[in-house]
């Protein structure tokens, strides 16, 4: 996973100003989310999707007019054209027709709705340029391999040309337009915005009033009820409702990669910042008194069987290799910080963390469908601090703690889920 983009280094220094409870209260997500504020989206072209959407609507008491059935590709990805015409346009049309604009705060995509949106299609001329550039790139790499002397003057020139070609191919293929469908849907009320890269999330409490993104009133929260099987989705719905009645119990596990960094390094960005945040998340859960907290600060991850009664989890970094360390409690919530851990929820042989955690019993998780850069993940201390406070639903905790829309991240879980009751 790449370190955070340089354009985000400036604002990331403000991430930890969120501790003020007063600011939480004015963060712009006026909790807690209610069933009538949700629009549930199903795919008529995918088996089980509509049935699961109706199951959720009935269980949560969502109004019938708040169920929208679309006709989308039955796959985990869709083209940009299909998204624009068959998803975004239909959602806007439904909200206006049913007089739901300003009343709906959250969209819920259901099993069968594609995970990913592809970039805008290339023209025939652009495809030819990519083909030519790719051939040239292969030839240059072969030349680099043939040079044995690393001090050869030609080597730098070849590497510079390779770098330029890679950037050209990326621009032609519009690779930075790839995103999760859910992250695009968050901006469905804003019809004109740049598809290149990310859009700052105005709800993110680390930005405060400094974001330069779309206005809050044009942004919707988004969550997904999805998983490897229909049974997984029903379990997530049922466990979320049952856990709310008694409260989530068990143990919290936080897997940092090093001991807590010294406070004088608190201005660090990227990996150091997120490692520190994992430690601070552990502190907040411990301070809440909700459950026992265990922190692993070594280079080796929690190993198989080491985490019984797991209720909360955050850690890193095992790329697309789930480690079966956990016996998950019903209603458990957790995520693993690594690239592309939500690239699929269906492929049988995949070991990505989101899919495997859902298979093993987690009720809510999150992750990216592609390379997100580390600074695009929800900040652990924000997400878990909000969650254990008990004032906000899962969808609100996610929206307040993650920095960007029109990007890679996906939240999987019941958006109304509140595993902890607010304490007075």
Secondary structure, 3 states (H helix, E strand, C coil): CCCCCHHHHHHHCCHHHHHCHHHHHCCCCCCCCCHHHEEEEEECCCCCHHHHHHHHHHHHCCCHHHEEEECCCCCCEECHHHHHHHHHHHHHHHHHHCCCCCCCCEEEEECCCCCEECCCCCCHHHHHHHHHHHHHHHHHHHHHHHCCCCCCHHHHHHHHHHHHHHHHHHHHHCHHHCEEHHHHHCCCCCCCCCCCCCEECCCCCCCCCCCCCCCHHHCCEEEEECCCCHHHHHHHHHHHHHHHHHCCCCEEEEECCCCCCCHHHCCCCHHHHHHHHHHHHHHHHHHHCCCEEEEECCCCCCCCCCEEEEEEEEECCCCCCCCCCEEEEEEEEEEECCCCCCCCCCCCCCCCHHHHHHHHCCCEEEEECCCCCHHHCCCHHHHHHHHHHCCCCHHHHHHHHCCEECCCEEEECCCCCCCCCCCC
